[in-house]
Amino acid sequence: MSTMTIAEAEKIIDIVSAALEDTSHRHRPVSALKGYDIYRICTALKLRIANEFLVLAGRDDCDEKFADGLKLYDSVPWQVMRSFAPDDQIDSLHAEMVFNPIDTATMRFKDQRLASEETPSSFGDYCKSVGSKDPVYWEKIYARLGLVYSG
């Protein structure tokens, strides 16, 4: 099991956001992700979702604001998978996307972990089901993500 703090999750999301904003080439260079893979990026995104749920909890517009955020977050994994190529292929029309989940020869998932990755919206539903007042909210969140909780 691995670990990740909220601060590290935010750092990862900042790195991904900056990399996605770079439109100076046909594709984004994978090196811009500073070694973070799609799984760590998805985990970071889910920690942000869990934290955002707590921040919004109790507000009159919580459901609406949280749903708006989830719509945005649902697109992030796909944006990452469609955007990053090896650094030497960023201007190539036929670049092989680094996080392409499908093996084009067999049309199957290359890695079953990605096939079973929970969507941000589904994870958001889980956060709501736990509830912001649960005294072991973070323990449950970390367990769901397969992370070690260090309180």
N, C-alpha and C positions, 0 to 999 in steps of 0.2 A: 504494500500500500504506500502511496505517496502522500505528500503534504502540499498544501498551498494556503497561503493566507489571503485575506481580502486585499491587503496592500499589493501582494504579488499578482493577484488576479487583475487588479486595476492597472498595474504596470503592463501586463500582457495585453490587455484591451487597448491601452494607449499605443503600444507598439503596433498592433494590428490596425488600428484606426489610421495611424500615420502612414503605414505601408499601403493601405487601401486608397488613401487620398493621393498618392503619387501616381499621376497619370502621364508621366513623361515618356512611357514606353507602351508598347502593345500589351505587355503583361507586367506584373510586378515581380521583382526579384525575390526569390525565397530567402535570400540572406537578410532582407529587410525585416523578417520575422525573428531574427536574432536567436535562431535555434528552436523556437517553440513550434511544436507540431499541431496538427488539427485537434488532437485529443486534449492537449493542455489548453488550447484556445477555447474549445467547447467547455471544459471544466471552469476556466476563468469566467466565461460568459455566464455560466450557471451560478457561480458564486456571486456575481454582480446581481443577477436576478433575485437570488435569495436575500441579498442585502437591500436591494431596492424595494422588495416587498415589505421588509421591516420599516424602512424609511417612510413608505407611503401608508402603512397600516394606521388606521384610525382617522385618516383624512376622509372627508366627505366624497372626494373624487378618486379615492383609492382604486376602485375597480376599473374605472375608465382610464386613469393614468397608467396603471399596471398593464392593462390590456394593450394600450398604445405602445408601451415599451416592448412587450412580448412580440408584437408584429414586427418591429424593427429587429429584435434579436433573432427571430426565426430566420431572417435572411442572411445573417452573418456567416454561419458555417458554409452556406452555398456560395456566397461571395468569395470566401477564402479558397474554397475548392476550385472555383473557376478562374481565379486571378493569379495564382503564383506559379511561376515557372523557374527552372534552373537559371541561374544568373546569366549563363552564356546563351540563353534562348529567349530573352525577354522581348526581343524585337522580331522573333520568328513567327510567321503565320501558323506554322505547324508545331509549335512548342508543345511538349508533353507536360500537362499541368501536374505539379508535384503532388497535389492532394487529390487527384482524380480518383474517385472511389471505384470506378468501373474499369475492368480489364476489357479493352476494346476487342480483343481476340475472342474472348469467351462470353462477353456481355454479362459477367458476374462481378459481384463485389470482390475487390482485391483483398479486403480485410474485413472479416465479419464483425469486428468491433464497430466499424463505422456503420454497418448495416443495422446494428442494434442500438446505436447512439440515440439517447432520448432527445426529443426536440426541445427547444427552449420553452415553447408553449406548454408542453406536457410537464416539464419541470416546474414551470410557474404554477400550474394547477396543483402540483405536489406541495409547493410552498404554501399555497392557500389552504390546502387540506390539513397541513400541520398546524397552521395558525400562528399569528404573531405573538400570542400570549403563552405559547407552549414553553415551559421552563427549560426544555432540552431541545429547543428549535435547532440550534446550530449542530448539536450532536446528530440529530436526524438528518440534517442537510448533508453534513460531511459523510455520514454512513451511506446515504443514497448515492453520493458521488464516488464512493470507494476511497475516500481520503481519511487520513488520520486526523482526528480532531485534537487540537492541543489547547483549546480554551483560551 
